[in-house]
Amino acid sequence: MRQNLPEMKTLRKSVGVGVQSRRRLQDIADALIASGHTSLDGQAKALGIHRSTAWTIIKARHKLGRLSSKTTSRILTNPKTPPAVRAVIEKYLAEDSVILGAAQNRDTAF
């Protein structure tokens, strides 16, 4: 019996999104290290998040494959967040809003 498998085009898209998300998380980790925050505790304090959340960002293994809005809000409202990290997060959010807007436009078009 043949199983219904996703089309290769769809599969490639989902794999590409995973790679892109990991790259974004890696950009945050790189900005933290460039700002002098090399220890996990220091990175968590710099981001204003829990140590375990910082670890998933640094290791680019976030279970959602992306940061939640709650996490990004915590990072941006934290006064200790380094400017380089803040810039990466703001770029990340701007890209997401463009993608979300394009998806909403596509869904409303007939």
Summary of the structure (lengths in Angstrom):
residues: 110
radius of gyration: 16.6
end to end distance: 35.6
largest distance: 58.4
contacts: 268
relative contact order: 0.12
helix: 71%
strand: 0%
